[in-house]
Amino acid sequence: MKATGIVRRIDDIGRVIIPKELRDAMRFEPGDQVEIFVDDDAIVYRKYKAAEIALDLLADLEESVSGLDDFERKEIERHIRRIEMLLNQDKAPDAAATAIERKGK
């Protein structure tokens, strides 16, 4: 890990302010979702990327359909391609995730 020399206090309800210089360097924007990890004695914040996670899950799904008959496999693969196209569009990942969620209901 890289030391920054920046020290912040935790307030009464557990908040820590990430300095503007770090937010700018990491391209954190107001409203971004942040994923939190624990690594030994460190807490790590990373910008949450729902589209990347969804694409990884789709790749896993595609591998798991190999045992199906041709028709079923092709049908599932067609849906996977449509979802990948949605996720890879220049739209916000949240919009793509919402569209997928609605389709499943």
Protein Blocks (a to p, Z undefined) as FASTA:
>chain_A
ZZehiacdddfkopacddfklmmmnopaehiacddddehjaccdddddfklmmmmmmmmm
mmmmmmpcfklmmmmmmmmmmmmmmmmpcbdfklmmmmmmmmmZZ
